[in-house]
């Protein structure tokens, strides 16, 4: 029976629609080889390496073997993902015995493929735009392969770290002194409740994630410099990555000019990116410098300190705001994202921020209103005002001259669920639709890709055309033939302005009547794509820890917000069961189990129980 239904519940991934083939390399580097970027979090003593996957444009003649979606060890990974998705222990146990069938789940990337030269694809002086993408709860370095691979197919190199803060479904950490020995970090299930203990635990996780990102940015810079200590220290298995697969990135990444790297994330990953950008950019701000236990304080000569500026492009998918609202992080919350820097002479403003949500997160009012404040020029204000986007223009001598900053691009996709933003929506469409009412999983990924590509173009990043076939939701001239099969460099459009169009809500509500045939036509130029005007939002933000402590948040408001948070728990962690929840502590206790032969046998016994 399992054999007959498995293919139908785990469909194949669609091909990427960029003009370039995609390669991928798995990397795991000992932290000792990277050096000190910031203080090591107290709770990170179990982490001896950073692990990440690189997606990149490959040469046209690439025919290397495709990569399986499941990372090794596959049996353990199947069990962990089954638990995360809420499959019963019995079903999870059965599925764990079928890695040979799940092995057929492959992503359209080629292992250790030859990197396409950016000079051959673009101009002689060019380097590949470089993206760092942080995963959400239950994610991993492979859980966002479709969005990462899609960006790579359009001419970007995308680094996807696997966080070891116990937010991944499961992670394996190798011992740098003995790569054949390793230990696992299972997922730490934490209640979605508004208590000081839970906020402290989430803040601990962000502190680890931020530290890992600082290390990764350092490693990326040194890889581009051809640093032997970094490249030759790779511990990735089961088959060693050829050194040539890493040396080929030397001199090919656009990571040395400040503000050039692109940062993105999903859910908890989006919250992580926000805190990393702010912690780094405002490291010398008086309110942050005096912080006894900062989330991240990179040393002055670190790569991440040099890289993050007010021009850093940032995209946030379904940002989960709760971890940002802790009392300890309040000084950081009140500062705007670097794009709205109050001290920069010419901040890029909202043009440097793109936030895309699922309908589920759009309807979660506390989180949506918190998002509006976080991506505004003044998060400390209770309500986002039009005046917040206006600043006195020091360059103009006329008294009272005002410079207007742009609003951020904030959008959502209709009939979509939280998991639609990741690979899970494609892998398990039956579950996402039945449980979370998420429809057409490929649509949100297609629209995300369109929006991110145009967002980067408008930030001066050179990316490939948007393919004709990805324009099926509309927003283009009527004479464009969307059925063209040409997926080459010229098989699409190089400007997709409609996808980032910000129309007043009054022009976009409801449908219009077609007078000729009586049919209803949407007023929206792009099907299922909705712009969110954040002006006037904020007053229904989720309660902060400080607000609860001070009594600013009423008991009724707190009770309603916590109820909504718990209801959304299933969207973020479908397999969450209260009997699986760890007891929150003032600092998280991160489970770590060594994978020796005896420990592996114990894991197998637990899986089959």
C-alpha positions as CSV (number, residue, x, y, z in Angstrom):
1,X,0.0,0.0,0.0
2,X,2.8,2.4,0.9
3,X,4.5,1.7,-2.4
4,X,1.4,2.7,-4.4
5,X,0.6,6.0,-2.6
6,X,4.1,7.4,-2.0
7,X,4.7,8.8,-5.6
8,X,1.4,10.6,-5.5
9,X,2.0,12.3,-2.2
10,X,5.6,13.3,-3.1
11,X,5.5,14.9,-6.6
12,X,8.6,16.0,-8.4
13,X,10.0,19.5,-8.3
14,X,9.4,21.7,-11.3
15,X,12.3,22.8,-13.4
16,X,13.9,26.1,-12.7
17,X,12.9,28.8,-15.2
18,X,16.1,30.8,-15.4
19,X,18.4,30.6,-18.5
20,X,21.2,28.8,-16.5
21,X,21.6,25.3,-15.3
22,X,22.2,25.0,-11.5
23,X,24.9,23.4,-9.5
24,X,25.2,22.7,-5.8
25,X,27.9,22.1,-3.3
26,X,27.6,21.0,0.3
27,X,30.1,22.5,2.7
28,X,30.9,22.0,6.4
29,X,33.8,24.1,7.8
30,X,35.3,23.9,11.3
31,X,34.7,27.1,13.2
32,X,38.4,27.0,14.3
33,X,39.4,27.6,10.7
34,X,37.3,30.7,10.4
35,X,38.4,32.5,13.5
36,X,36.7,35.0,15.8
37,X,34.0,37.2,14.2
38,X,32.0,37.8,17.4
39,X,31.7,36.4,20.9
40,X,30.7,32.7,21.0
41,X,27.2,32.3,22.5
42,X,27.3,30.5,25.8
43,X,24.8,28.0,24.5
44,X,26.8,27.2,21.3
45,X,29.4,24.9,22.9
46,X,28.0,21.9,21.0
47,X,28.6,23.6,17.6
48,X,32.0,23.0,16.1
49,X,31.3,23.7,12.4
50,X,29.1,25.7,10.1
51,X,27.2,23.9,7.4
52,X,25.7,25.3,4.3
53,X,24.7,24.5,0.7
54,X,25.7,26.7,-2.2
55,X,23.4,27.0,-5.3
56,X,25.0,28.6,-8.3
57,X,24.8,29.0,-12.1
58,X,26.5,26.1,-13.9
59,X,28.0,25.7,-17.4
60,X,25.6,24.7,-20.2
61,X,27.4,21.3,-20.7
62,X,26.7,20.3,-17.1
63,X,25.4,16.8,-16.8
64,X,26.5,15.8,-13.3
65,X,24.2,13.7,-11.2
66,X,21.2,15.4,-9.7
67,X,21.0,15.8,-5.9
68,X,18.5,14.1,-3.7
69,X,16.3,16.5,-1.7
70,X,16.8,14.5,1.5
71,X,20.2,15.1,3.1
72,X,22.2,12.2,4.6
73,X,21.6,10.2,6.7
74,X,18.4,9.8,4.8
75,X,16.6,7.5,7.2
76,X,17.1,9.8,10.1
77,X,16.1,12.8,7.9
78,X,12.8,11.1,6.9
79,X,11.9,10.4,10.4
80,X,12.7,14.0,11.5
81,X,10.7,15.6,8.7
82,X,7.8,13.2,9.3
83,X,7.7,14.3,12.9
84,X,7.9,17.9,11.9
85,X,5.0,17.6,9.5
86,X,2.8,15.8,12.0
87,X,2.7,12.4,10.5
88,X,1.9,9.8,13.2
89,X,4.8,7.9,14.7
90,X,3.7,4.8,13.0
91,X,3.6,6.4,9.5
92,X,6.9,8.1,10.2
93,X,8.4,4.8,11.2
94,X,7.2,3.1,8.1
95,X,8.4,5.9,5.8
96,X,11.9,5.9,7.4
97,X,12.4,2.4,6.0
98,X,12.0,3.6,2.4
99,X,15.0,5.8,1.6
100,X,15.3,3.9,-1.7
101,X,11.9,5.3,-2.8
102,X,12.4,8.8,-1.3
103,X,15.8,8.8,-3.0
104,X,13.8,9.5,-6.2
105,X,12.9,12.9,-4.8
106,X,15.6,14.9,-6.6
107,X,16.0,18.6,-7.1
108,X,17.0,19.9,-10.6
109,X,20.6,20.8,-9.5
110,X,23.8,19.1,-10.4
111,X,26.3,18.0,-7.7
112,X,29.7,19.8,-7.8
113,X,29.0,21.2,-11.3
114,X,31.3,23.6,-13.0
115,X,30.5,27.3,-12.1
116,X,29.5,29.4,-15.1
117,X,31.9,32.3,-15.4
118,X,30.0,35.6,-14.8
119,X,32.2,37.2,-17.3
120,X,30.9,34.9,-20.0
121,X,27.3,35.4,-19.0
122,X,27.5,39.2,-18.3
123,X,30.3,41.7,-18.9
124,X,34.0,41.2,-18.5
125,X,34.2,43.0,-15.1
126,X,31.2,41.3,-13.5
127,X,30.9,39.0,-10.5
128,X,27.9,36.9,-9.4
129,X,25.4,38.6,-7.1
130,X,25.6,36.7,-3.8
131,X,22.6,35.9,-1.5
132,X,22.5,34.5,2.0
133,X,19.2,32.9,2.9
134,X,18.2,31.9,6.5
135,X,15.7,29.1,7.0
136,X,12.7,28.9,9.3
137,X,11.5,26.4,11.9
138,X,11.9,22.9,10.7
139,X,14.0,24.1,7.8
140,X,17.5,23.2,6.7
141,X,20.1,23.9,4.0
142,X,17.9,22.0,1.5
143,X,14.3,23.0,2.6
144,X,14.2,26.0,0.3
145,X,15.8,24.4,-2.7
146,X,13.2,25.7,-5.1
147,X,13.5,29.4,-4.3
148,X,17.3,29.2,-3.9
149,X,17.7,27.2,-7.1
150,X,15.4,29.5,-9.0
151,X,17.5,32.5,-8.0
152,X,20.7,30.6,-9.0
153,X,19.2,29.8,-12.4
154,X,18.7,33.6,-12.9
155,X,22.4,34.4,-12.2
156,X,23.0,34.4,-8.5
157,X,25.1,32.4,-6.0
158,X,22.9,31.5,-3.0
159,X,24.3,30.4,0.3
160,X,21.8,28.4,2.5
161,X,23.1,27.8,6.1
162,X,21.8,25.0,8.3
163,X,21.3,26.5,11.7
164,X,22.3,24.4,14.7
165,X,20.1,26.2,17.2
166,X,17.7,23.2,17.4
167,X,15.2,24.9,15.0
168,X,16.0,22.6,12.1
169,X,14.1,19.4,11.9
170,X,17.4,17.7,12.6
171,X,21.1,18.5,12.0
172,X,24.3,16.5,12.1
173,X,27.5,18.1,13.3
174,X,30.8,16.4,12.4
175,X,33.7,16.3,14.8
176,X,36.5,18.3,13.1
177,X,39.1,16.2,14.9
178,X,37.4,12.9,13.7
179,X,35.1,13.5,10.7
180,X,33.8,9.9,11.0
181,X,32.4,10.9,14.4
182,X,29.4,13.2,14.7
183,X,26.4,14.2,16.8
184,X,22.9,15.2,16.0
185,X,20.9,18.2,17.1
186,X,17.2,17.3,17.0
187,X,14.5,19.9,16.8
188,X,13.7,21.6,20.2
189,X,9.9,22.0,20.4
190,X,9.1,25.2,22.3
191,X,5.6,26.4,23.2
192,X,4.2,29.4,21.3
193,X,3.3,31.2,24.5
194,X,4.0,34.7,25.7
195,X,6.2,34.0,28.7
196,X,9.6,35.4,29.7
197,X,11.1,31.9,29.5
198,X,9.9,31.3,25.9
199,X,11.1,34.8,24.8
200,X,14.5,34.0,26.4
201,X,14.7,30.7,24.6
202,X,13.9,32.2,21.2
203,X,16.4,35.0,21.8
204,X,19.0,32.4,22.6
205,X,18.3,30.7,19.3
206,X,18.6,34.0,17.4
207,X,21.9,34.7,19.1
208,X,23.2,31.3,17.8
209,X,21.8,31.9,14.3
210,X,23.3,35.4,14.1
211,X,26.7,34.1,15.2
212,X,26.5,31.4,12.5
213,X,25.6,34.0,9.9
214,X,28.6,36.2,10.9
215,X,30.9,33.2,10.5
216,X,29.3,32.3,7.2
217,X,29.8,35.8,5.7
218,X,33.4,35.6,6.8
219,X,33.8,32.2,5.2
220,X,32.2,33.4,1.9
221,X,34.6,36.3,1.7
222,X,37.6,34.1,2.3
223,X,36.4,31.5,-0.2
224,X,36.3,34.3,-2.8
225,X,39.9,35.1,-1.9
226,X,40.9,31.5,-2.5
227,X,41.8,30.9,1.2
228,X,43.3,27.5,1.4
229,X,42.6,27.2,5.2
230,X,38.8,27.5,4.5
231,X,38.5,25.6,1.2
232,X,40.6,22.6,2.2
233,X,38.9,22.3,5.6
234,X,35.6,21.1,4.1
235,X,34.3,18.1,6.0
236,X,31.2,17.5,3.7
237,X,30.3,13.8,3.2
238,X,29.2,11.1,2.3
239,X,31.5,11.6,-0.7
240,X,34.2,14.4,-0.3
241,X,33.5,17.5,-2.3
242,X,36.3,18.0,-4.8
243,X,38.5,20.9,-3.9
244,X,38.0,22.3,-7.4
245,X,34.3,22.7,-6.7
246,X,35.2,25.2,-4.0
247,X,38.2,26.8,-5.5
248,X,36.1,27.7,-8.6
249,X,34.4,30.5,-6.5
250,X,37.6,32.4,-6.1
251,X,37.2,35.9,-7.5
252,X,33.7,35.2,-8.8
253,X,31.5,36.6,-5.9
254,X,30.3,40.2,-5.6
255,X,30.9,40.3,-1.8
256,X,33.7,42.8,-1.2
257,X,32.0,46.1,-2.0
258,X,30.0,47.2,1.1
259,X,26.2,46.7,0.7
260,X,26.5,44.3,-2.2
261,X,25.5,41.1,-0.5
262,X,21.7,40.3,-0.5
263,X,20.1,38.9,2.7
264,X,16.8,37.0,2.8
265,X,14.9,34.5,5.0
266,X,11.7,32.8,5.8
267,X,9.7,32.9,9.0
268,X,12.2,32.6,11.9
269,X,14.8,33.1,9.2
270,X,13.3,36.5,8.3
271,X,13.3,37.5,12.0
272,X,17.0,36.4,12.2
273,X,18.0,38.5,9.2
274,X,16.3,41.6,10.7
275,X,18.2,41.2,13.9
276,X,21.5,40.4,12.2
277,X,21.2,43.5,10.0
278,X,20.3,45.8,12.9
279,X,22.8,44.4,15.3
280,X,25.6,44.8,12.8
281,X,24.7,48.2,11.4
282,X,24.0,49.8,14.8
283,X,26.8,48.0,16.7
284,X,28.2,51.4,17.8
285,X,24.8,53.0,18.6
286,X,24.8,54.0,22.3
287,X,21.7,51.9,23.1
288,X,23.2,48.8,21.5
289,X,26.9,49.3,22.5
290,X,25.9,49.2,26.2
291,X,24.0,45.9,25.8
292,X,25.5,43.3,28.1
293,X,24.4,40.3,26.1
294,X,24.0,41.4,22.5
295,X,22.5,39.2,19.9
296,X,25.5,39.8,17.7
297,X,28.4,42.2,18.0
298,X,30.8,41.6,15.1
299,X,34.4,42.8,15.5
300,X,35.2,46.0,13.5
301,X,37.3,44.3,10.9
302,X,34.9,41.4,10.2
303,X,33.5,40.8,6.8
304,X,29.9,41.2,8.0
305,X,30.7,44.5,9.7
306,X,32.1,45.8,6.4
307,X,29.3,44.4,4.3
308,X,26.1,45.6,5.8
309,X,25.1,49.1,4.9
310,X,22.0,51.2,4.3
311,X,22.1,49.9,0.7
312,X,21.9,46.2,1.6
313,X,18.9,44.6,-0.3
314,X,16.7,42.6,2.1
315,X,13.8,40.3,1.3
316,X,11.6,38.8,4.0
317,X,9.2,35.9,3.4
318,X,6.4,35.4,6.0
319,X,8.4,37.0,8.8
320,X,7.6,35.6,12.2
321,X,7.7,38.6,14.6
322,X,7.4,37.1,18.0
323,X,11.1,36.4,18.6
324,X,11.8,40.1,17.8
325,X,9.5,41.4,20.5
326,X,11.4,40.3,23.6
327,X,12.1,42.9,26.3
328,X,15.8,42.5,26.1
329,X,15.7,43.3,22.4
330,X,13.5,46.4,22.7
331,X,16.3,48.9,22.0
332,X,17.0,47.0,18.7
333,X,13.4,46.8,17.8
334,X,13.0,50.6,18.1
335,X,15.7,51.2,15.5
336,X,14.7,51.0,11.8
337,X,16.2,48.6,9.3
338,X,19.4,50.0,7.7
339,X,17.5,51.0,4.6
340,X,15.8,53.7,6.7
341,X,19.0,54.7,8.6
342,X,18.4,58.0,10.3
343,X,22.1,58.9,10.0
344,X,22.8,57.9,6.4
345,X,22.9,60.8,3.9
346,X,21.0,59.0,1.2
347,X,19.3,55.8,2.6
348,X,17.7,53.6,-0.1
349,X,14.5,53.6,1.9
350,X,11.7,51.2,1.2
351,X,13.1,50.3,-2.2
352,X,15.6,48.2,-0.4
353,X,13.0,46.1,1.5
354,X,10.7,43.5,0.1
355,X,8.3,41.5,2.3
356,X,6.1,38.8,0.9
357,X,3.5,36.9,3.0
358,X,1.2,34.0,2.7
359,X,-2.5,34.8,3.1
360,X,-2.4,32.9,6.4
361,X,0.2,35.3,7.8
362,X,-1.5,38.3,6.3
363,X,-4.7,37.4,8.2
364,X,-2.8,37.0,11.4
365,X,-3.4,40.6,12.5
366,X,-0.9,40.8,15.4
367,X,1.9,39.5,13.3
368,X,0.9,41.6,10.2
369,X,0.8,44.8,12.2
370,X,4.1,44.0,13.9
371,X,5.6,43.4,10.4
372,X,4.4,46.8,9.3
373,X,6.2,48.5,12.2
374,X,9.4,46.5,11.7
375,X,9.7,47.4,8.0
376,X,8.8,51.1,8.6
377,X,11.1,54.1,9.1
378,X,10.1,54.3,12.8
379,X,9.3,51.0,14.5
380,X,9.0,52.7,17.9
381,X,5.8,54.5,16.8
382,X,2.7,52.6,17.6
383,X,1.2,53.4,14.2
384,X,2.9,53.7,10.9
385,X,2.3,57.2,9.7
386,X,2.8,58.9,6.3
387,X,4.9,61.5,8.1
388,X,7.4,58.8,9.0
389,X,8.4,58.6,5.4
390,X,9.2,62.3,5.2
391,X,12.6,63.8,6.3
392,X,14.0,67.3,6.2
393,X,16.4,67.5,3.2
394,X,19.7,68.8,4.3
395,X,20.9,69.1,0.7
396,X,18.3,71.8,-0.1
397,X,18.8,75.3,1.2
398,X,15.1,76.1,1.2
399,X,13.8,76.1,4.7
400,X,11.2,73.3,5.2
401,X,12.4,71.2,2.3
402,X,11.2,67.6,2.7
403,X,12.7,64.4,1.3
404,X,10.2,61.6,0.8
405,X,11.3,58.0,1.4
406,X,9.6,55.2,-0.4
407,X,7.4,52.7,1.3
408,X,8.7,49.1,1.4
409,X,7.3,46.6,-1.0
410,X,4.9,44.5,1.1
411,X,2.7,41.9,-0.6
412,X,0.8,38.6,0.0
413,X,-0.4,35.8,-2.2
414,X,-4.1,34.8,-1.9
415,X,-5.0,31.3,-0.9
416,X,-1.6,30.4,0.3
417,X,-0.3,28.9,3.6
418,X,2.9,29.4,5.5
419,X,4.5,26.2,4.2
420,X,3.9,27.3,0.6
421,X,6.9,29.6,1.0
422,X,9.2,26.5,1.3
423,X,9.7,23.2,-0.5
424,X,7.1,21.6,1.7
425,X,4.3,23.1,-0.3
426,X,5.5,21.4,-3.4
427,X,6.4,18.1,-1.8
428,X,3.2,17.7,0.2
429,X,0.5,19.7,-1.6
430,X,-2.2,17.4,-0.4
431,X,-1.5,18.1,3.2
432,X,-1.0,21.9,2.8
433,X,-4.3,22.1,0.9
434,X,-6.3,19.9,3.2
435,X,-5.0,21.2,6.5
436,X,-4.0,24.8,5.8
437,X,-6.1,25.7,2.7
438,X,-3.1,26.5,0.7
439,X,-3.6,26.2,-3.1
440,X,-1.4,26.0,-6.2
441,X,1.9,25.6,-4.4
442,X,3.9,26.4,-7.5
443,X,2.1,29.8,-7.8
444,X,3.5,31.4,-4.7
445,X,7.0,30.2,-5.6
446,X,6.6,31.6,-9.1
447,X,5.3,35.0,-7.8
448,X,8.1,35.1,-5.2
449,X,10.7,34.6,-7.8
450,X,9.2,37.3,-10.1
451,X,9.1,39.8,-7.2
452,X,12.6,39.1,-5.9
453,X,14.1,39.3,-9.4
454,X,12.4,42.7,-10.1
455,X,13.3,43.9,-6.6
456,X,16.9,43.2,-7.3
457,X,16.8,44.8,-10.7
458,X,15.5,48.0,-9.0
459,X,18.4,47.8,-6.5
460,X,20.9,47.8,-9.3
461,X,21.6,44.0,-9.2
462,X,22.2,42.4,-12.6
463,X,19.9,39.3,-12.9
464,X,18.6,37.4,-15.9
465,X,15.2,37.9,-17.6
466,X,11.9,36.7,-16.1
467,X,10.7,33.8,-18.3
468,X,7.5,34.2,-20.3
469,X,6.0,31.1,-18.6
470,X,6.4,32.7,-15.2
471,X,4.1,35.6,-16.2
472,X,0.9,33.5,-16.4
473,X,-0.6,35.4,-13.4
474,X,-0.6,38.6,-15.6
475,X,0.8,42.0,-15.3
476,X,2.3,42.2,-18.8
477,X,1.4,43.6,-22.1
478,X,-1.3,41.7,-23.9
479,X,0.8,41.0,-27.0
480,X,3.3,38.9,-25.1
481,X,3.1,35.3,-26.0
482,X,3.2,33.5,-22.7
483,X,3.3,30.1,-24.3
484,X,6.8,30.6,-25.8
485,X,9.0,27.6,-24.9
486,X,12.3,29.6,-25.3
487,X,14.1,29.4,-21.9
488,X,17.3,30.9,-23.2
489,X,18.8,34.2,-22.1
490,X,16.3,36.1,-24.3
491,X,13.3,34.0,-23.5
492,X,11.5,36.5,-21.3
493,X,11.3,40.2,-20.2
494,X,14.0,42.2,-18.4
495,X,11.6,44.5,-16.7
496,X,8.6,43.3,-14.7
497,X,7.5,46.5,-13.0
498,X,3.9,45.4,-12.4
499,X,4.9,42.8,-9.8
500,X,6.1,45.6,-7.5
501,X,3.4,48.1,-8.3
502,X,2.0,49.8,-5.2
503,X,-1.6,50.8,-6.0
504,X,-3.9,52.5,-3.5
505,X,-6.3,50.0,-1.9
506,X,-9.4,51.9,-3.1
507,X,-8.4,51.1,-6.7
508,X,-7.8,47.4,-6.0
509,X,-10.8,46.2,-3.9
510,X,-13.3,43.9,-5.5
511,X,-14.0,43.2,-9.1
512,X,-15.3,45.3,-12.0
513,X,-18.1,44.4,-14.4
514,X,-17.2,43.8,-18.0
515,X,-19.9,45.6,-19.9
516,X,-19.6,43.6,-23.1
517,X,-20.2,40.1,-21.8
518,X,-21.2,40.6,-18.2
519,X,-18.1,38.6,-16.8
520,X,-16.5,39.7,-13.6
521,X,-12.9,40.9,-14.1
522,X,-10.4,41.4,-11.3
523,X,-9.2,45.0,-10.7
524,X,-5.8,43.5,-9.9
525,X,-3.3,43.3,-12.7
526,X,-1.7,40.2,-11.3
527,X,-3.8,37.3,-10.2
528,X,-3.7,36.4,-6.5
529,X,-1.0,39.1,-5.9
530,X,-1.9,41.8,-3.3
531,X,-0.1,44.9,-2.2
532,X,-0.4,45.9,1.5
533,X,-0.4,49.6,2.4
534,X,1.3,49.7,5.8
535,X,0.4,53.3,6.5
536,X,-2.1,53.3,9.4
537,X,-1.1,49.8,10.5
538,X,0.7,49.0,13.8
539,X,-1.9,49.6,16.5
540,X,-2.9,45.9,16.6
541,X,0.7,44.7,16.8
542,X,1.5,41.6,18.8
543,X,2.2,42.4,22.5
544,X,5.9,42.8,23.3
545,X,7.4,41.3,26.4
546,X,8.0,44.8,27.7
547,X,4.4,45.8,27.1
548,X,3.2,42.8,29.1
549,X,5.6,43.6,31.9
550,X,4.6,47.3,32.1
551,X,0.9,46.7,31.9
552,X,0.7,48.6,28.6
553,X,-0.9,45.6,27.1
554,X,-4.3,44.7,28.7
555,X,-5.0,41.2,29.9
556,X,-7.7,40.8,27.2
557,X,-5.3,41.8,24.4
558,X,-2.6,39.5,25.8
559,X,-5.0,36.6,25.9
560,X,-6.3,37.2,22.4
561,X,-2.7,37.5,21.0
562,X,-1.5,34.3,22.7
563,X,-4.6,32.4,21.4
564,X,-3.8,33.6,17.9
565,X,-0.1,32.7,18.3
566,X,-1.0,29.2,19.4
567,X,-3.4,28.8,16.5
568,X,-0.7,29.8,14.1
569,X,1.7,27.3,15.7
570,X,0.3,24.6,13.5
571,X,1.1,26.7,10.4
572,X,4.8,27.0,11.5
573,X,5.2,23.6,13.1
574,X,2.5,21.2,11.9
575,X,3.7,18.3,14.1
576,X,3.7,20.4,17.3
577,X,2.3,18.4,20.2
578,X,2.3,19.7,23.7
579,X,3.5,16.5,25.1
580,X,6.6,17.0,22.9
581,X,7.3,20.5,24.1
582,X,10.5,21.1,26.1
583,X,10.3,22.8,29.4
584,X,11.5,26.4,28.6
585,X,14.5,27.5,30.7
586,X,16.1,30.9,31.2
587,X,18.5,29.7,28.5
588,X,17.6,27.0,26.0
589,X,18.9,23.5,26.7
590,X,19.9,22.2,23.3
591,X,19.8,18.5,22.8
592,X,22.9,16.9,21.4
593,X,23.4,13.2,20.8
594,X,26.6,11.6,19.5
595,X,26.3,9.3,16.5
596,X,28.5,6.4,17.5
597,X,27.5,2.9,16.4
598,X,25.7,2.4,19.8
599,X,23.9,5.8,19.5
600,X,22.9,5.1,15.9
601,X,21.4,1.8,17.0
602,X,19.5,3.6,19.7
603,X,18.1,6.1,17.2
604,X,17.0,3.2,14.9
605,X,15.3,1.6,17.9
606,X,13.5,4.9,18.6
607,X,12.4,5.2,15.0
608,X,11.0,1.6,14.9
609,X,9.3,1.8,18.3
